[in-house]
Amino acid sequence: MPMDFMDISKMRITVRRYDPRPVEKDKIDCILEAGRWVPTAVDYQPQRILVMDRPEHFLKIREFCTFSFDQKYRDIDENAGLHGDESHNVYYYGAPLVFLVCYDRNVCWQHPESGESSGLIDATIVQTHMMLEAASLGLGTVWISYFDKKKARELLHIPEHFEIAGMLYAGYPAADFKPNRKLSGKRYPVSHTCFDGSFDSPYETSYTDTFKDSRLEEEK
């Protein structure tokens, strides 16, 4: 039975430890197709996505994802462990597939009054849809924004008029991967983040969340 959108949204979890097996091309194509159909301002479609799934790509990724190790990330998620190497490959996690999502600032819609570009919003919508499609295909993902964009631009020869929005690591979760019990499946109620006409009035919803993540239940 096909999953509906809410099921896919709730089953998506952050994966920071991957199995090395490659992601099948048909699944990569589905993820890119999901990104192709997103709404963008005036339908200008400024997204420019670099697909990286070969050893020579990963060597470059490791070079620009090596900011100094920060213990707080391991405290948040034990899957962020580095197997003894805390000076290199800090935030790579061994994903077999990486999407670098950019936008072309020359083709973005510009707000006629403020001049503000829609590019980052457009690219963020693209990356979100790609992430959810990956979840529907049984793949794990992690959204990455903590990397050296200047070094990435140099190593990947990114055109100057392309702005980097972020990266999406994807792949099959490693056999020893465990969902983060501190974060996965926990959300504030709607009344905490949504308001009814005024920010003084919390929005009260009739929706009852009956979703349970079986993976989290298995850990108990």
MDTraj code that builds the backbone (N, CA, C; nanometers):
import mdtraj as md
import numpy as np

residues = "MET PRO MET ASP PHE MET ASP ILE SER LYS MET ARG ILE THR VAL ARG ARG TYR ASP PRO ARG PRO VAL GLU LYS ASP LYS ILE ASP CYS ILE LEU GLU ALA GLY ARG TRP VAL PRO THR ALA VAL ASP TYR GLN PRO GLN ARG ILE LEU VAL MET ASP ARG PRO GLU HIS PHE LEU LYS ILE ARG GLU PHE CYS THR PHE SER PHE ASP GLN LYS TYR ARG ASP ILE ASP GLU ASN ALA GLY LEU HIS GLY ASP GLU SER HIS ASN VAL TYR TYR TYR GLY ALA PRO LEU VAL PHE LEU VAL CYS TYR ASP ARG ASN VAL CYS TRP GLN HIS PRO GLU SER GLY GLU SER SER GLY LEU ILE ASP ALA THR ILE VAL GLN THR HIS MET MET LEU GLU ALA ALA SER LEU GLY LEU GLY THR VAL TRP ILE SER TYR PHE ASP LYS LYS LYS ALA ARG GLU LEU LEU HIS ILE PRO GLU HIS PHE GLU ILE ALA GLY MET LEU TYR ALA GLY TYR PRO ALA ALA ASP PHE LYS PRO ASN ARG LYS LEU SER GLY LYS ARG TYR PRO VAL SER HIS THR CYS PHE ASP GLY SER PHE ASP SER PRO TYR GLU THR SER TYR THR ASP THR PHE LYS ASP SER ARG LEU GLU GLU GLU LYS".split()
xyz = np.array([
    [0.0848, -0.1204, 0.0000],
    [0.0000, 0.0000, 0.0000],
    [0.0875, 0.1243, 0.0000],
    [0.0682, 0.2165, -0.0930],
    [0.1516, 0.3365, -0.1007],
    [0.1394, 0.4216, 0.0255],
    [0.2489, 0.4844, 0.0624],
    [0.2477, 0.5750, 0.1772],
    [0.1980, 0.7115, 0.1333],
    [0.1261, 0.7795, 0.2228],
    [0.0870, 0.9154, 0.1892],
    [0.1965, 1.0116, 0.2355],
    [0.1782, 1.1389, 0.2046],
    [0.2830, 1.2367, 0.2305],
    [0.3176, 1.2454, 0.3787],
    [0.2169, 1.2394, 0.4643],
    [0.2421, 1.2511, 0.6076],
    [0.3258, 1.1343, 0.6586],
    [0.2983, 1.0149, 0.6084],
    [0.3771, 0.8981, 0.6485],
    [0.5240, 0.9152, 0.6105],
    [0.5473, 0.9617, 0.4874],
    [0.6843, 0.9812, 0.4409],
    [0.7540, 1.0884, 0.5245],
    [0.6838, 1.1964, 0.5548],
    [0.7425, 1.3051, 0.6335],
    [0.7866, 1.2566, 0.7704],
    [0.7050, 1.1691, 0.8299],
    [0.7347, 1.1248, 0.9663],
    [0.8367, 1.0118, 0.9715],
    [0.8499, 0.9360, 0.8637],
    [0.9477, 0.8276, 0.8637],
    [1.0878, 0.8785, 0.8318],
    [1.0979, 0.9978, 0.7735],
    [1.2284, 1.0522, 0.7403],
    [1.3059, 1.0837, 0.8678],
    [1.4261, 1.0310, 0.8777],
    [1.5119, 1.0609, 0.9912],
    [1.6510, 1.0921, 0.9400],
    [1.7275, 1.1617, 1.0211],
    [1.8646, 1.1945, 0.9851],
    [1.9537, 1.0727, 1.0038],
    [2.0305, 1.0413, 0.9005],
    [2.1217, 0.9269, 0.9043],
    [2.2652, 0.9773, 0.8931],
    [2.3457, 0.9436, 0.9928],
    [2.4857, 0.9869, 0.9929],
    [2.5833, 0.8687, 0.9889],
    [2.5366, 0.7549, 0.9424],
    [2.6252, 0.6399, 0.9229],
    [2.5667, 0.5544, 0.8112],
    [2.6484, 0.5349, 0.7053],
    [2.5960, 0.4723, 0.5839],
    [2.6654, 0.3418, 0.5470],
    [2.5872, 0.2559, 0.4826],
    [2.6407, 0.1364, 0.4205],
    [2.7133, 0.1806, 0.2923],
    [2.8265, 0.1199, 0.2585],
    [2.9016, 0.1642, 0.1406],
    [2.8404, 0.1251, 0.0063],
    [2.7395, 0.0387, 0.0049],
    [2.6857, -0.0055, -0.1240],
    [2.6276, 0.1120, -0.2022],
    [2.6488, 0.1130, -0.3323],
    [2.6010, 0.2242, -0.4153],
    [2.4484, 0.2320, -0.4183],
    [2.4001, 0.3510, -0.4409],
    [2.2570, 0.3709, -0.4621],
    [2.2274, 0.3459, -0.6101],
    [2.1242, 0.2677, -0.6362],
    [2.0889, 0.2337, -0.7736],
    [2.0538, 0.3591, -0.8548],
    [2.0904, 0.3561, -0.9833],
    [2.0685, 0.4727, -1.0684],
    [1.9207, 0.5095, -1.0784],
    [1.8326, 0.4091, -1.0813],
    [1.6909, 0.4424, -1.0930],
    [1.6426, 0.5204, -0.9716],
    [1.7018, 0.4936, -0.8553],
    [1.6633, 0.5686, -0.7355],
    [1.7218, 0.7105, -0.7393],
    [1.8441, 0.7219, -0.7880],
    [1.9018, 0.8554, -0.8052],
    [1.8154, 0.9373, -0.8995],
    [1.7725, 0.8735, -1.0086],
    [1.6888, 0.9431, -1.1060],
    [1.5566, 0.9882, -1.0444],
    [1.4978, 0.9042, -0.9588],
    [1.3719, 0.9408, -0.8929],
    [1.3910, 1.0615, -0.8014],
    [1.5023, 1.0640, -0.7297],
    [1.5301, 1.1762, -0.6392],
    [1.5462, 1.3058, -0.7184],
    [1.6180, 1.2986, -0.8287],
    [1.6373, 1.4175, -0.9118],
    [1.5060, 1.4604, -0.9768],
    [1.4230, 1.3639, -1.0128],
    [1.2930, 1.3964, -1.0718],
    [1.2038, 1.4674, -0.9696],
    [1.2131, 1.4239, -0.8440],
    [1.1363, 1.4914, -0.7382],
    [1.1803, 1.6365, -0.7254],
    [1.3111, 1.6605, -0.7379],
    [1.3614, 1.7976, -0.7323],
    [1.3229, 1.8797, -0.8541],
    [1.3018, 1.8115, -0.9659],
    [1.2677, 1.8828, -1.0897],
    [1.1279, 1.9431, -1.0860],
    [1.0372, 1.8802, -1.0099],
    [0.8980, 1.9217, -1.0122],
    [0.8582, 2.0150, -0.8979],
    [0.9536, 2.0681, -0.8269],
    [0.9183, 2.1566, -0.7152],
    [0.8725, 2.2929, -0.7680],
    [0.7937, 2.3641, -0.6887],
    [0.7575, 2.5001, -0.7274],
    [0.8742, 2.5960, -0.6999],
    [0.9066, 2.6779, -0.7979],
    [1.0071, 2.7835, -0.7796],
    [0.9453, 2.9154, -0.8237],
    [0.9978, 3.0247, -0.7747],
    [0.9406, 3.1562, -0.8039],
    [0.9368, 3.1812, -0.9548],
    [0.8177, 3.2128, -1.0047],
    [0.7925, 3.2395, -1.1463],
    [0.8348, 3.1201, -1.2331],
    [0.8522, 3.0033, -1.1693],
    [0.8927, 2.8814, -1.2386],
    [1.0251, 2.8975, -1.3137],
    [1.1165, 2.9790, -1.2564],
    [1.2453, 3.0013, -1.3220],
    [1.3403, 2.8823, -1.3062],
    [1.3164, 2.7983, -1.2072],
    [1.3949, 2.6769, -1.1872],
    [1.5463, 2.7047, -1.1844],
    [1.5926, 2.7820, -1.0871],
    [1.7346, 2.8183, -1.0826],
    [1.8242, 2.7112, -1.0211],
    [1.7656, 2.6021, -0.9749],
    [1.8468, 2.4993, -0.9097],
    [1.9475, 2.4375, -1.0064],
    [2.0675, 2.4135, -0.9548],
    [2.1743, 2.3464, -1.0296],
    [2.2342, 2.2436, -0.9347],
    [2.2190, 2.1162, -0.9661],
    [2.2517, 2.0091, -0.8724],
    [2.3675, 1.9262, -0.9248],
    [2.4704, 1.9129, -0.8429],
    [2.5860, 1.8315, -0.8768],
    [2.5694, 1.6952, -0.8095],
    [2.5693, 1.5885, -0.8892],
    [2.5553, 1.4522, -0.8382],
    [2.6945, 1.3919, -0.8243],
    [2.7260, 1.3447, -0.7043],
    [2.8592, 1.2899, -0.6782],
    [2.8457, 1.1514, -0.6162],
    [2.8966, 1.0510, -0.6863],
    [2.8844, 0.9137, -0.6364],
    [3.0038, 0.8265, -0.6753],
    [3.1184, 0.8904, -0.7043],
    [3.2371, 0.8155, -0.7419],
    [3.3525, 0.8456, -0.6467],
    [3.4482, 0.7555, -0.6353],
    [3.5596, 0.7743, -0.5401],
    [3.6312, 0.9079, -0.5543],
    [3.6519, 0.9524, -0.6762],
    [3.7213, 1.0796, -0.6960],
    [3.6400, 1.1972, -0.6427],
    [3.5072, 1.1826, -0.6411],
    [3.4223, 1.2868, -0.5834],
    [3.4379, 1.2897, -0.4318],
    [3.4385, 1.1726, -0.3711],
    [3.4449, 1.1647, -0.2256],
    [3.5767, 1.2187, -0.1713],
    [3.6842, 1.2020, -0.2456],
    [3.8131, 1.2574, -0.2032],
    [3.8040, 1.4093, -0.1896],
    [3.7333, 1.4722, -0.2813],
    [3.7168, 1.6180, -0.2753],
    [3.6229, 1.6570, -0.1618],
    [3.5143, 1.5811, -0.1465],
    [3.4187, 1.6114, -0.0399],
    [3.4871, 1.6072, 0.0958],
    [3.5702, 1.5071, 0.1173],
    [3.6401, 1.4945, 0.2454],
    [3.7290, 1.6154, 0.2726],
    [3.7775, 1.6776, 0.1669],
    [3.8664, 1.7929, 0.1848],
    [3.7916, 1.9164, 0.2323],
    [3.6676, 1.9344, 0.1872],
    [3.5970, 2.0555, 0.2304],
    [3.4941, 2.0291, 0.3409],
    [3.4922, 1.9079, 0.3936],
    [3.4056, 1.8769, 0.5083],
    [3.4895, 1.8413, 0.6302],
    [3.5986, 1.9119, 0.6513],
    [3.6902, 1.8782, 0.7601],
    [3.7101, 1.9949, 0.8563],
    [3.6027, 2.0601, 0.8926],
    [3.6143, 2.1602, 0.9978],
    [3.6557, 2.0902, 1.1271],
    [3.7091, 2.1680, 1.2181],
    [3.7564, 2.1102, 1.3439],
    [3.6463, 2.0328, 1.4143],
    [3.6850, 1.9220, 1.4735],
    [3.5884, 1.8371, 1.5422],
    [3.5255, 1.9112, 1.6601],
    [3.3968, 1.8937, 1.6761],
    [3.3244, 1.9560, 1.7865],
    [3.2485, 1.8469, 1.8607],
    [3.2809, 1.8269, 1.9863],
    [3.2234, 1.7187, 2.0653],
    [3.0713, 1.7258, 2.0720],
    [3.0158, 1.8456, 2.0593],
    [2.8698, 1.8578, 2.0743],
    [2.7955, 1.7768, 1.9691],
    [2.8560, 1.7592, 1.8508],
    [2.7878, 1.6820, 1.7470],
    [2.7835, 1.5343, 1.7824],
    [2.8897, 1.4846, 1.8431],
    [2.8868, 1.3459, 1.8875],
    [2.7919, 1.3309, 2.0068],
    [2.7844, 1.4338, 2.0902],
    [2.6914, 1.4278, 2.2032],
    [2.5471, 1.4210, 2.1548],
    [2.5196, 1.4898, 2.0441],
    [2.3852, 1.4888, 1.9881],
    [2.3534, 1.3538, 1.9255],
    [2.4516, 1.2971, 1.8534],
    [2.4265, 1.1740, 1.7792],
    [2.5496, 1.0853, 1.7811],
    [2.5390, 0.9700, 1.8429],
    [2.6527, 0.8778, 1.8517],
    [2.6974, 0.8279, 1.7154],
    [2.6094, 0.8366, 1.6157],
    [2.6457, 0.7939, 1.4807],
    [2.7496, 0.8855, 1.4170],
    [2.7750, 0.9993, 1.4775],
    [2.8734, 1.0921, 1.4233],
    [3.0148, 1.0550, 1.4647],
    [3.0332, 0.9391, 1.5255],
    [3.1663, 0.8941, 1.5642],
    [3.2567, 0.8778, 1.4444],
    [3.3857, 0.8935, 1.4658],
    [3.4801, 0.8981, 1.3544],
    [3.5755, 0.7807, 1.3524],
    [3.5503, 0.6802, 1.4340],
    [3.6351, 0.5617, 1.4346],
    [3.7808, 0.5966, 1.4597],
    [3.8044, 0.6897, 1.5514],
    [3.9406, 0.7202, 1.5917],
    [4.0075, 0.8330, 1.5163],
    [3.9440, 0.8852, 1.4111],
    [4.0056, 0.9927, 1.3335],
    [3.9263, 1.1205, 1.3543],
    [3.9777, 1.2086, 1.4369],
    [3.9051, 1.3319, 1.4674],
    [3.9687, 1.4545, 1.4016],
    [4.0577, 1.4334, 1.3069],
    [4.1190, 1.5460, 1.2384],
    [4.0810, 1.5524, 1.0910],
    [4.0257, 1.4417, 1.0369],
    [3.9865, 1.4378, 0.8967],
    [3.8479, 1.3744, 0.8825],
    [3.7837, 1.4092, 0.7702],
    [3.6556, 1.3460, 0.7381],
    [3.5540, 1.3602, 0.8518],
    [3.5541, 1.4762, 0.9142],
    [3.4743, 1.4942, 1.0345],
    [3.3245, 1.4842, 1.0081],
    [3.2761, 1.5443, 0.9019],
    [3.1324, 1.5470, 0.8789],
    [3.0967, 1.4879, 0.7424],
    [3.1517, 1.3719, 0.7123],
    [3.1215, 1.3070, 0.5848],
    [3.0311, 1.1853, 0.6040],
    [3.0582, 1.1008, 0.7018],
    [2.9730, 0.9878, 0.7404],
    [2.9700, 0.8723, 0.6408],
    [3.0560, 0.8751, 0.5394],
    [3.0661, 0.7619, 0.4483],
    [2.9499, 0.7435, 0.3542],
    [2.8775, 0.8492, 0.3219],
    [2.7637, 0.8371, 0.2296],
    [2.8127, 0.8006, 0.0897],
    [2.7434, 0.7090, 0.0203],
    [2.7838, 0.6704, -0.1150],
    [2.7276, 0.7613, -0.2239],
    [2.6477, 0.8590, -0.1831],
    [2.5836, 0.9488, -0.2790],
    [2.5695, 1.0862, -0.2152],
    [2.6131, 1.1878, -0.2864],
    [2.6065, 1.3246, -0.2354],
    [2.5512, 1.4165, -0.3439],
    [2.4538, 1.4972, -0.3062],
    [2.4006, 1.5993, -0.3959],
    [2.4442, 1.7359, -0.3438],
    [2.5111, 1.8120, -0.4267],
    [2.5427, 1.9502, -0.3929],
    [2.4401, 2.0377, -0.4629],
    [2.3582, 2.1067, -0.3852],
    [2.2478, 2.1850, -0.4413],
    [2.2873, 2.3324, -0.4463],
    [2.2876, 2.3869, -0.5663],
    [2.3197, 2.5278, -0.5874],
    [2.2021, 2.5965, -0.6560],
    [2.2150, 2.7267, -0.6722],
    [2.1189, 2.7983, -0.7565],
    [2.1952, 2.9024, -0.8384],
    [2.1449, 2.9264, -0.9579],
    [2.2052, 3.0235, -1.0486],
    [2.1433, 3.1591, -1.0196],
    [2.2229, 3.2483, -0.9620],
    [2.1661, 3.3775, -0.9222],
    [2.1279, 3.4645, -1.0419],
    [2.1742, 3.4285, -1.1611],
    [2.1406, 3.5066, -1.2798],
    [2.0010, 3.4771, -1.3328],
    [1.9411, 3.3671, -1.2863],
    [1.8074, 3.3333, -1.3379],
    [1.7020, 3.3308, -1.2273],
    [1.7362, 3.3740, -1.1077],
    [1.6396, 3.3765, -0.9970],
    [1.5432, 3.4938, -1.0127],
    [1.4247, 3.4759, -0.9575],
    [1.3327, 3.5891, -0.9475],
    [1.3860, 3.6879, -0.8449],
    [1.3754, 3.8166, -0.8763],
    [1.4182, 3.9223, -0.7847],
    [1.2965, 4.0024, -0.7400],
    [1.2878, 4.0244, -0.6088],
    [1.1774, 4.1051, -0.5565],
    [1.1879, 4.2453, -0.6173],
    [1.0806, 4.2952, -0.6802],
    [1.0894, 4.4235, -0.7510],
    [1.1170, 4.5433, -0.6608],
    [1.0852, 4.5338, -0.5334],
    [1.1089, 4.6459, -0.4431],
    [1.2398, 4.6311, -0.3665],
    [1.2597, 4.5142, -0.3034],
    [1.3783, 4.4961, -0.2195],
    [1.4988, 4.4415, -0.2956],
    [1.4729, 4.3798, -0.4118],
    [1.5820, 4.3189, -0.4862],
    [1.6238, 4.1833, -0.4311],
    [1.5542, 4.1363, -0.3288],
    [1.5885, 4.0082, -0.2677],
    [1.5659, 3.8942, -0.3657],
    [1.6634, 3.8015, -0.3694],
    [1.6565, 3.6885, -0.4612],
    [1.5775, 3.5734, -0.4005],
    [1.5073, 3.5001, -0.4866],
    [1.4325, 3.3820, -0.4417],
    [1.5192, 3.2563, -0.4440],
    [1.6433, 3.2677, -0.4873],
    [1.7268, 3.1511, -0.5134],
    [1.7433, 3.0550, -0.3975],
    [1.7729, 3.1074, -0.2793],
    [1.7950, 3.0194, -0.1654],
    [1.6670, 2.9474, -0.1252],
    [1.5538, 3.0177, -0.1301],
    [1.4264, 2.9536, -0.0988],
    [1.3957, 2.8453, -0.2015],
    [1.4143, 2.8763, -0.3286],
    [1.3891, 2.7782, -0.4341],
    [1.4749, 2.6533, -0.4138],
    [1.6040, 2.6734, -0.3895],
    [1.6952, 2.5597, -0.3727],
    [1.6618, 2.4787, -0.2480],
    [1.6141, 2.5460, -0.1439],
    [1.5762, 2.4764, -0.0212],
    [1.4537, 2.3879, -0.0440],
    [1.3578, 2.4380, -0.1205],
    [1.2409, 2.3566, -0.1537],
    [1.2847, 2.2339, -0.2332],
    [1.3741, 2.2534, -0.3285],
    [1.4255, 2.1426, -0.4090],
    [1.4889, 2.0369, -0.3203],
    [1.5756, 2.0811, -0.2301],
    [1.6473, 1.9866, -0.1449],
    [1.5515, 1.9119, -0.0525],
    [1.4486, 1.9795, -0.0059],
    [1.3493, 1.9156, 0.0808],
    [1.2742, 1.8048, 0.0062],
    [1.2300, 1.8334, -0.1150],
    [1.1579, 1.7326, -0.1918],
    [1.2476, 1.6140, -0.2245],
    [1.3725, 1.6406, -0.2537],
    [1.4667, 1.5317, -0.2805],
    [1.4842, 1.4440, -0.1568],
    [1.4926, 1.5061, -0.0419],
    [1.5107, 1.4336, 0.0831],
    [1.3904, 1.3443, 0.1127],
    [1.2715, 1.3953, 0.0887],
    [1.1514, 1.3167, 0.1149],
    [1.1354, 1.2028, 0.0144],
    [1.1721, 1.2270, -0.1105],
    [1.1664, 1.1196, -0.2098],
    [1.2651, 1.0097, -0.1722],
    [1.3830, 1.0477, -0.1254],
    [1.4803, 0.9472, -0.0823],
    [1.4232, 0.8620, 0.0304],
    [1.3538, 0.9251, 0.1233],
    [1.2931, 0.8504, 0.2341],
    [1.1897, 0.7513, 0.1819],
    [1.1123, 0.7921, 0.0822],
    [1.0092, 0.7038, 0.0268],
    [1.0702, 0.5833, -0.0433],
    [1.1976, 0.5949, -0.0823],
    [1.2672, 0.4864, -0.1520],
    [1.3482, 0.3987, -0.0566],
    [1.3352, 0.4243, 0.0728],
    [1.4072, 0.3448, 0.1713],
    [1.5491, 0.3887, 0.1956],
    [1.5821, 0.5107, 0.1558],
    [1.7171, 0.5637, 0.1743],
    [1.7208, 0.6609, 0.2910],
    [1.8367, 0.6712, 0.3526],
    [1.8578, 0.7699, 0.4574],
    [1.9258, 0.8927, 0.4000],
    [1.9080, 1.0058, 0.4644],
    [1.9716, 1.1295, 0.4210],
    [2.0136, 1.2110, 0.5414],
    [2.1029, 1.3047, 0.5164],
    [2.1338, 1.4073, 0.6158],
    [2.1624, 1.5366, 0.5396],
    [2.0994, 1.6431, 0.5837],
    [2.1134, 1.7745, 0.5219],
    [2.2382, 1.8385, 0.5805],
    [2.3322, 1.8795, 0.4947],
    [2.4601, 1.9335, 0.5396],
    [2.4764, 2.0783, 0.4961],
    [2.5037, 2.1643, 0.5915],
    [2.5372, 2.3035, 0.5599],
    [2.6695, 2.3446, 0.6248],
    [2.7253, 2.2564, 0.7086],
    [2.8486, 2.2872, 0.7805],
    [2.9677, 2.2327, 0.7022],
    [3.0126, 2.3110, 0.6044],
    [3.1299, 2.2742, 0.5263],
    [3.1903, 2.4014, 0.4679],
    [3.3105, 2.3891, 0.4171],
    [3.3847, 2.5037, 0.3662],
    [3.3401, 2.5313, 0.2223],
    [3.2507, 2.6269, 0.2052],
    [3.1961, 2.6545, 0.0733],
    [3.3005, 2.7102, -0.0224],
    [3.3921, 2.7874, 0.0297],
    [3.4968, 2.8432, -0.0555],
    [3.5837, 2.7315, -0.1126],
    [3.6221, 2.6383, -0.0272],
    [3.7045, 2.5263, -0.0730],
    [3.6250, 2.4370, -0.1677],
    [3.4958, 2.4170, -0.1374],
    [3.4119, 2.3358, -0.2260],
    [3.4055, 2.3990, -0.3645],
    [3.3908, 2.5295, -0.3686],
    [3.3837, 2.5995, -0.4972],
    [3.5109, 2.5775, -0.5787],
    [3.6245, 2.5841, -0.5114],
    [3.7514, 2.5667, -0.5806],
    [3.7699, 2.4234, -0.6296],
    [3.7441, 2.3270, -0.5412],
    [3.7691, 2.1868, -0.5749],
    [3.6723, 2.1329, -0.6793],
    [3.5495, 2.1841, -0.6776],
    [3.4470, 2.1330, -0.7683],
    [3.4274, 2.2213, -0.8907],
    [3.5050, 2.3293, -0.8994],
    [3.5002, 2.4201, -1.0140],
    [3.3583, 2.4727, -1.0362],
    [3.3009, 2.5222, -0.9300],
    [3.1643, 2.5739, -0.9362],
    [3.1658, 2.7135, -0.9983],
    [3.0839, 2.7385, -1.0998],
    [3.0810, 2.8709, -1.1634],
    [3.0531, 2.9818, -1.0630],
    [3.1087, 3.0975, -1.0874],
    [3.0957, 3.2088, -0.9944],
    [2.9511, 3.2527, -0.9749],
    [2.8680, 3.2386, -1.0768],
    [2.7296, 3.2838, -1.0646],
    [2.6392, 3.1780, -1.0026],
    [2.6953, 3.0641, -0.9620],
    [2.6210, 2.9641, -0.8871],
    [2.6457, 2.9856, -0.7380],
    [2.5398, 2.9931, -0.6602],
    [2.5512, 3.0031, -0.5148],
    [2.5226, 2.8663, -0.4538],
    [2.6020, 2.8270, -0.3570],
    [2.5844, 2.6974, -0.2925],
    [2.4788, 2.7084, -0.1830],
    [2.3761, 2.6254, -0.1920],
    [2.2707, 2.6250, -0.0908],
    [2.2984, 2.5225, 0.0185],
    [2.3460, 2.4041, -0.0189],
    [2.3723, 2.3000, 0.0802],
    [2.4002, 2.1677, 0.0131],
    [2.4219, 2.0664, 0.0950],
    [2.4451, 1.9324, 0.0433],
    [2.3472, 1.8352, 0.1069],
    [2.3196, 1.7289, 0.0324],
    [2.2357, 1.6218, 0.0828],
    [2.3128, 1.4917, 0.0664],
    [2.3497, 1.4303, 0.1795],
    [2.4113, 1.2979, 0.1750],
    [2.2977, 1.1963, 0.1711],
    [2.3164, 1.0901, 0.0932],
    [2.2110, 0.9891, 0.0814],
    [2.2715, 0.8501, 0.0674],
    [2.1948, 0.7510, 0.1077],
    [2.2391, 0.6131, 0.0944],
    [2.1610, 0.5229, 0.1880],
    [2.1969, 0.3959, 0.1858],
    [2.1338, 0.3016, 0.2768],
    [2.1996, 0.3137, 0.4141],
    [2.1202, 0.3197, 0.5203],
    [2.1793, 0.3274, 0.6548],
    [2.2692, 0.2072, 0.6814],
    [2.3772, 0.2290, 0.7544],
    [2.4676, 0.1197, 0.7905],
    [2.3953, 0.0186, 0.8783],
    [2.4446, -0.1038, 0.8777],
    [2.3813, -0.2112, 0.9547],
    [2.3770, -0.1770, 1.1030],
    [2.4781, -0.1045, 1.1523],
    [2.4832, -0.0718, 1.2946],
    [2.4270, 0.0672, 1.3247],
    [2.3612, 0.1287, 1.2248],
    [2.3013, 0.2600, 1.2484],
    [2.1827, 0.2482, 1.3434],
    [2.1751, 0.3416, 1.4367],
    [2.0616, 0.3476, 1.5274],
    [2.0005, 0.4876, 1.5209],
    [1.8698, 0.4974, 1.5044],
    [1.8067, 0.6294, 1.5041],
    [1.8394, 0.7055, 1.6318],
    [1.8569, 0.8333, 1.6185],
    [1.8894, 0.9175, 1.7322],
    [1.7683, 0.9288, 1.8248],
    [1.7751, 0.8646, 1.9395],
    [1.6609, 0.8624, 2.0313],
    [1.6344, 0.9988, 2.0933],
    [1.7358, 1.0882, 2.0922],
    [1.7170, 1.2203, 2.1506],
    [1.6354, 1.3122, 2.0597],
    [1.6410, 1.2845, 1.9292],
    [1.5792, 1.3768, 1.8348],
    [1.4713, 1.3150, 1.7474],
    [1.4909, 1.1914, 1.7006],
    [1.3993, 1.1336, 1.6027],
    [1.2574, 1.1199, 1.6578],
    [1.1608, 1.1636, 1.5767],
    [1.0215, 1.1467, 1.6131],
    [0.9689, 1.2430, 1.7173],
    [1.0505, 1.3397, 1.7589],
    [1.0053, 1.4347, 1.8605],
    [0.9761, 1.5691, 1.7950],
    [0.8553, 1.6163, 1.8096],
    [0.8163, 1.7454, 1.7554],
    [0.7283, 1.8171, 1.8563],
    [0.7431, 1.9485, 1.8615],
    [0.6535, 2.0281, 1.9450],
    [0.5113, 2.0186, 1.8911],
    [0.4121, 2.0361, 1.9752],
    [0.2743, 2.0408, 1.9249],
    [0.2550, 2.1641, 1.8382],
    [0.1551, 2.1592, 1.7511],
    [0.1274, 2.2713, 1.6622],
    [0.1093, 2.4007, 1.7404],
    [0.0483, 2.3923, 1.8571],
    [0.0221, 2.5129, 1.9366],
    [0.1495, 2.5822, 1.9849],
    [0.2629, 2.5112, 1.9773],
    [0.3902, 2.5702, 2.0189],
    [0.4526, 2.6559, 1.9084],
    [0.4259, 2.6210, 1.7828],
    [0.4918, 2.6887, 1.6711],
    [0.3975, 2.7632, 1.5780],
    [0.2661, 2.7448, 1.5944],
    [0.1686, 2.8074, 1.5052],
    [0.0696, 2.8910, 1.5858],
    [0.0213, 2.9983, 1.5221],
    [-0.0610, 3.0948, 1.5942],
    [-0.1821, 3.1348, 1.5115],
    [-0.2862, 3.1752, 1.5817],
    [-0.4156, 3.2018, 1.5192],
    [-0.4404, 3.3521, 1.5092],
    [-0.3962, 3.4119, 1.3985],
    [-0.4226, 3.5526, 1.3748],
    [-0.3338, 3.6485, 1.4500],
    [-0.2760, 3.6059, 1.5590],
    [-0.1896, 3.6887, 1.6417],
    [-0.0892, 3.5983, 1.7117],
    [0.0314, 3.6456, 1.7287],
    [0.1324, 3.5642, 1.7958],
    [0.1073, 3.5530, 1.9463],
    [0.0013, 3.6136, 1.9912],
    [-0.0410, 3.5965, 2.1303],
    [-0.1388, 3.4803, 2.1450],
    [-0.1842, 3.4260, 2.0315],
    [-0.2887, 3.3236, 2.0355],
    [-0.2413, 3.1952, 1.9670],
    [-0.2043, 3.0941, 2.0451],
    [-0.1627, 2.9662, 1.9858],
    [-0.2747, 2.9053, 1.9016],
    [-0.2364, 2.8423, 1.7918],
    [-0.3345, 2.7763, 1.7067],
    [-0.3650, 2.6390, 1.7650],
    [-0.4936, 2.6095, 1.7787],
    [-0.5353, 2.4804, 1.8315],
    [-0.5816, 2.3925, 1.7157],
    [-0.5193, 2.2778, 1.7010],
    [-0.5508, 2.1888, 1.5901],
    [-0.6338, 2.0698, 1.6377],
    [-0.7139, 2.0160, 1.5470],
    [-0.7931, 1.8969, 1.5784],
    [-0.7187, 1.7699, 1.5387],
    [-0.6016, 1.7870, 1.4785],
    [-0.5257, 1.6728, 1.4302],
    [-0.4637, 1.5958, 1.5463],
    [-0.4781, 1.4651, 1.5449],
    [-0.4185, 1.3795, 1.6474],
    [-0.3063, 1.2988, 1.5847],
    [-0.1882, 1.3095, 1.6416],
    [-0.0719, 1.2403, 1.5872],
    [-0.0670, 1.0984, 1.6424],
    [-0.0983, 1.0031, 1.5551],
    [-0.0973, 0.8625, 1.5981],
    [0.0229, 0.7882, 1.5430],
    [0.1119, 0.8600, 1.4755],
    [0.2269, 0.7948, 1.4125],
    [0.3256, 0.7462, 1.5170],
    [0.3767, 0.6239, 1.4975],
    [0.4815, 0.5697, 1.5830],
    [0.5899, 0.5117, 1.4944],
    [0.7138, 0.5440, 1.5255],
    [0.8270, 0.4940, 1.4491],
    [0.8688, 0.3592, 1.5071],
    [0.8468, 0.2514, 1.4308],
    [0.8771, 0.1170, 1.4809],
    [1.0251, 0.1010, 1.5137],
    [1.1104, 0.1743, 1.4442],
    [1.2526, 0.1637, 1.4719],
    [1.2856, 0.2140, 1.6109],
    [1.2157, 0.3186, 1.6525],
    [1.2376, 0.3706, 1.7870],
    [1.1804, 0.2756, 1.8899],
    [1.0671, 0.2143, 1.8577],
    [1.0067, 0.1199, 1.9522],
    [1.0975, 0.0005, 1.9757],
    [1.1676, -0.0414, 1.8690],
    [1.2551, -0.1590, 1.8820],
    [1.3715, -0.1335, 1.9751],
    [1.4111, -0.0073, 1.9902],
    [1.5258, 0.0236, 2.0768],
    [1.4911, 0.0168, 2.2240],
    [1.3625, 0.0269, 2.2547],
    [1.3222, 0.0336, 2.3956],
    [1.3356, -0.1019, 2.4635],
])
top = md.Topology()
chain = top.add_chain()
for i, resn in enumerate(residues, 1):
    res = top.add_residue(resn, chain, resSeq=i)
    for name in ("N", "CA", "C"):
        top.add_atom(name, md.element.get_by_symbol(name[0]), res)
traj = md.Trajectory(xyz[None], top)
